[in-house]
Structure formats: structure tokens, C-alpha cells
Amino acid sequence: MSVLSVVGARPQFVKAAAVSRALRTAGLPETMLHTGQHYDADMSQVFFDELDIPAPRHNLGVHGGRHGEMTGRMLLALEPILLAEKPDWVLVYGDTNSTLAAALAAAKLNLRVAHVEAGLRSFNRRMPEELNRLLTDHLSALLFCPTRAAVANLAREGIKAGVHHVGDVMYDATLHAKAAAGRRSDILLRLGLVPGRYDVATLHRAENTDDAQRLKRLTDWLKERAAVRPVVLPLHPRTRAAVTAAGLDLAGLAVIPPASYLDMAALVADAAAVYTDSGGLQKEAYFHRKPCVTLREETEWVETVAAGWNRLWQGPGFAPRSEISDYGDGQAAQRIVAILAGG
């Protein structure tokens, strides 16, 4: 059995690291393809270095441009590689343009698609990510769901074949990173931070960065938080450009370059709270048992809100806290590999 794994953005590198380790343990061959969607060394290469991800055999170098342009360029570059590789499975992750491009290119060539993190829904079709995940799910032969809510979402759309609740590979990755960060990250020392006496924030979604007024409201909100405790903000290149274009400033926030995965794991592990528009970081905050405020109008991770670990920045306060069983036991990647091998 051969697997071609397609990644392109930071969250996908993290998920792919967990599954790649499980594939190697099972002795199954994997070819890694990087679309180039995240190309900055701080957003890409550092993850391959830190997380022991196989070096990509193919790098499309596709980045920049509008959503349609980027996705189209990826499709053009992917097709000849898929024809040459002829993998048994094309494995895609999450909800980026890279995810959709790989799923669509593979499906048109009658290659089987397996989607890790299937079934998530924000029910906001203005989000490019929502369209990407919807279309990818309807193109996939295997759908690996992190939660029972994701399974139910797919069932409502008539997708029942090939659906598996495996748990969350991000939990696998977080357990691995927590141990590694304890040994290898000194970011708190470098930034002069005291455990439990700072917050950490990220802000990068297009819905937040492409609207100057909304971006100002969000950065003002973060500044208000920083008046209580320092707020560390690893700044995404898109956000930096948007802040500059809008004539805004980030005074009062502890702005740093994009953090490596292990540095980010260390920051979250010792933070008092997390503020983010990232889907992945909402879950990582829970995995570290840190309260999170989601800087959006909705979240795909509704169970984190129901369990009292997460809330929307303009919504009600935190619900009473409880544990979340849906995310599994840190063995999601092994379950995914076993299902792929059996298919």
C-alpha cells in the first residue's frame, strides 16, 4: 500500500507528523508532497525539522494570490505528479486550499482520497475553510472524524460510507510535543515570561485580517487583555501586512515572529489563557487545560464551548467545565493507519 500525503500549511504539518510516525511504525511507504502554501521558513521548514516529518519528495512552490488562483495553480501542478505516483491513497488534512486542490485533483483521476479531520462545520459559508472542508468531504472515500459531532454532520449531508470516528490526531501531536518542548524549548526564558502570568494570542484568519475595522476591534480587544496580563502575539505574515496596510499599531502587545511548533507548545502549556482564531489552537488550549477565547463569530469545535474550556469573544461567558471524551486517547494516528491498510 502506498500513501501520498499532501500538506501545505502549518496545522497540516503538525497533523501529518503524527500520522507519518504511525505509517513508519507500521512499515508502510509514504510520499510527502508540500504545496508551498506556507513557504516562510518560520511557517514551514522549522516544523519538518522539529517534528521529524519526512522531507517532501515534491514541493510545488505555490503560494500567494487569491483563493481561486492559488487553488488552480495547485491543481495544475498536482495532476502530473499524481499520474506519475499512482498512490493507493491520497491523504489530505484539514481545510486549506491545499486540501481541496489535492482532493479534487485526485478524485478527477479516480484516485482514492482520505480526509483527516473530516466532518467539521462552522455553518458559515463565507469562510473559505468551510467551503474547502465541505467539498473535500464529498470527494473522499475515507473520512476520519475527530468527534462524534463531525460524524453527525456528515450523516446529515448523506455521507455515511467510509466514515470513522478515530479521535483527534492533534491530541496525538500535542502529547508528543509537550514532552519534546519540555526538553528543547527555552522560549519562556528568552522572553522573560513567568509561567501562569501571561496570555498567548494568534490572529490570522482572512475574515479577521481582510476587514480593517474588524481587525482594529480585535487588536483593541487584545490590548485591553494586555492591560491585565502580558499578551504574547506570534505575528503571522498576513496579519503583519494587514496591520500595516490599515495603519494600526500593536503597542502594548508582546509581538514576536511566528513561533516554532515546540516553542508554541511551551507557550500554551504555561499560559494563563489563549486568544485565537485558529481552530487547531482552540483544541491545543484544551489539551493543555487552558481557557480559550475564540476570536470569531463561531467555532467548529463546539464541544470545547459546551465543556466550558472555550467561548466566543463576543458571546456568553464560559460554561461550567467538564472533560471531553470525543478527542480520544492519543492513538488516533494508529487507528487511521490501520483503516488505510485495511482498505
Backbone hydrogen bonds, N-H to C=O, Kabsch-Sander energy under -0.5 kcal/mol:
donor,donor_aa,acceptor,acceptor_aa,energy
3,V,29,P,-1.4
4,L,89,W,-2.7
5,S,3,V,-0.6
5,S,31,T,-2.7
6,V,91,L,-2.6
7,V,5,S,-0.5
7,V,33,L,-2.7
12,Q,9,A,-1.2
13,F,9,A,-1.5
14,V,10,R,-1.4
15,K,11,P,-1.8
16,A,12,Q,-2.9
17,A,13,F,-1.8
18,A,14,V,-1.1
19,V,15,K,-1.7
20,S,16,A,-3.0
21,R,17,A,-1.9
22,A,18,A,-1.6
23,L,19,V,-2.5
24,R,20,S,-2.4
25,T,21,R,-2.3
26,A,22,A,-1.9
27,G,24,R,-1.2
28,L,23,L,-2.7
31,T,3,V,-2.8
33,L,5,S,-3.0
34,H,58,H,-2.8
35,T,7,V,-2.6
35,T,33,L,-0.5
38,H,8,G,-2.9
39,Y,37,Q,-0.7
43,M,40,D,-1.4
44,S,40,D,-1.1
46,V,41,A,-2.0
47,F,44,S,-1.5
48,F,44,S,-1.2
49,D,45,Q,-2.2
50,E,46,V,-2.5
51,L,47,F,-2.4
52,D,48,F,-0.6
53,I,48,F,-1.1
57,R,32,M,-2.1
58,H,32,M,-1.4
60,L,34,H,-2.5
62,V,35,T,-3.1
63,H,61,G,-0.7
70,M,66,R,-2.9
71,T,67,H,-2.6
72,G,68,G,-2.5
73,R,69,E,-2.4
74,M,70,M,-2.2
75,L,71,T,-2.2
76,L,72,G,-2.2
77,A,73,R,-1.9
78,L,74,M,-2.6
79,E,75,L,-1.9
81,I,77,A,-0.7
82,L,78,L,-2.6
83,L,79,E,-2.2
84,A,80,P,-1.8
85,E,81,I,-2.9
86,K,82,L,-2.6
88,D,2,S,-1.0
89,W,2,S,-1.6
90,V,112,R,-2.8
91,L,4,L,-2.5
91,L,89,W,-0.6
92,V,90,V,-0.6
92,V,114,A,-2.7
93,Y,6,V,-0.5
94,G,116,V,-2.2
96,T,93,Y,-0.6
100,L,96,T,-1.9
101,A,97,N,-2.6
102,A,98,S,-2.2
103,A,99,T,-2.3
104,L,100,L,-2.8
105,A,101,A,-2.6
106,A,102,A,-2.3
107,A,103,A,-2.5
108,K,104,L,-2.1
109,L,105,A,-0.8
109,L,106,A,-0.8
110,N,107,A,-1.6
111,L,106,A,-2.7
114,A,90,V,-2.5
115,H,142,L,-2.6
116,V,92,V,-2.9
116,V,114,A,-0.6
117,E,144,F,-1.9
118,A,115,H,-0.6
118,A,144,F,-2.1
120,L,117,E,-0.6
127,M,124,N,-1.7
130,E,127,M,-0.6
131,L,127,M,-1.5
132,N,128,P,-2.4
133,R,129,E,-2.4
134,L,130,E,-2.3
135,L,131,L,-2.3
136,T,132,N,-2.1
137,D,133,R,-2.3
138,H,134,L,-1.6
139,L,135,L,-0.7
139,L,136,T,-1.0
140,S,136,T,-0.7
140,S,137,D,-0.8
141,A,113,V,-2.5
142,L,113,V,-1.8
143,L,162,G,-3.0
144,F,115,H,-2.7
144,F,142,L,-0.5
145,C,143,L,-0.8
145,C,164,H,-3.4
151,V,147,T,-1.4
152,A,148,R,-2.3
153,N,149,A,-2.2
154,L,150,A,-2.0
155,A,151,V,-2.1
156,R,152,A,-2.1
157,E,153,N,-0.9
157,E,154,L,-0.7
158,G,155,A,-1.7
159,I,154,L,-2.8
160,K,158,G,-0.7
163,V,160,K,-1.1
164,H,143,L,-2.7
166,V,145,C,-2.0
166,V,164,H,-0.9
167,G,145,C,-1.2
168,D,327,Y,-2.4
169,V,167,G,-0.6
171,Y,168,D,-1.2
172,D,168,D,-1.2
173,A,169,V,-2.6
174,T,170,M,-2.5
175,L,171,Y,-2.3
176,H,172,D,-1.9
177,A,173,A,-2.8
178,K,174,T,-2.6
179,A,175,L,-1.3
180,A,176,H,-1.7
181,A,177,A,-3.5
182,G,178,K,-1.7
183,R,179,A,-0.9
183,R,180,A,-0.5
184,R,180,A,-2.3
185,S,181,A,-2.4
190,R,186,D,-2.3
191,L,187,I,-2.3
192,G,188,L,-0.8
192,G,189,L,-0.6
193,L,188,L,-2.5
196,G,270,D,-3.5
197,R,194,V,-2.3
199,D,230,P,-3.1
200,V,273,A,-2.0
201,A,232,V,-2.9
202,T,275,Y,-2.0
208,N,205,R,-1.5
209,T,205,R,-2.4
210,D,206,A,-2.6
212,A,210,D,-0.6
215,L,211,D,-2.9
216,K,212,A,-2.1
217,R,213,Q,-2.2
218,L,214,R,-2.4
219,T,215,L,-2.6
220,D,216,K,-2.6
221,W,217,R,-2.0
222,L,218,L,-2.3
223,K,219,T,-2.1
224,E,220,D,-1.9
225,R,221,W,-1.7
226,A,222,L,-2.1
227,A,223,K,-0.9
227,A,224,E,-0.6
228,V,225,R,-1.7
229,R,225,R,-2.1
232,V,199,D,-2.9
232,V,230,P,-0.6
233,L,231,V,-0.5
233,L,254,A,-2.5
235,L,233,L,-0.6
235,L,256,I,-3.0
236,H,234,P,-0.6
240,R,236,H,-2.5
241,A,237,P,-2.3
242,A,238,R,-2.2
243,V,239,T,-2.9
244,T,240,R,-2.1
245,A,241,A,-2.6
246,A,242,A,-2.1
247,G,244,T,-1.2
248,L,243,V,-2.4
253,L,250,L,-2.1
254,A,231,V,-2.7
255,V,253,L,-1.6
256,I,233,L,-2.0
264,M,260,S,-2.7
265,A,261,Y,-2.5
266,A,262,L,-2.1
267,L,263,D,-2.4
268,V,264,M,-2.6
269,A,265,A,-2.3
270,D,266,A,-1.3
271,A,267,L,-0.6
271,A,268,V,-0.9
272,A,198,Y,-3.3
273,A,198,Y,-0.6
274,V,291,P,-2.2
275,Y,200,V,-2.3
276,T,293,V,-2.1
277,D,202,T,-0.6
282,Q,278,S,-1.3
283,K,279,G,-1.3
284,E,280,G,-2.3
285,A,281,L,-2.5
286,Y,282,Q,-1.4
287,F,283,K,-2.9
288,H,284,E,-1.8
289,R,286,Y,-2.1
290,K,285,A,-3.2
292,C,309,W,-2.3
293,V,274,V,-2.5
294,T,292,C,-0.5
294,T,311,R,-3.2
295,L,276,T,-2.8
295,L,293,V,-0.5
296,R,294,T,-1.5
302,V,300,E,-1.5
304,T,301,W,-1.3
305,V,301,W,-0.8
306,A,302,V,-2.5
307,A,303,E,-1.9
308,G,305,V,-1.6
309,W,304,T,-1.9
310,N,304,T,-1.3
311,R,292,C,-1.1
313,W,294,T,-2.4
315,G,312,L,-1.8
319,A,305,V,-0.5
322,S,307,A,-2.2
325,S,323,E,-0.6
328,G,325,S,-1.8
335,R,331,Q,-1.7
336,I,332,A,-2.4
337,V,333,A,-2.4
338,A,334,Q,-2.2
339,I,335,R,-2.1
340,L,336,I,-2.6
341,A,337,V,-2.7
342,G,338,A,-1.5
343,G,339,I,-0.9
343,G,340,L,-0.9
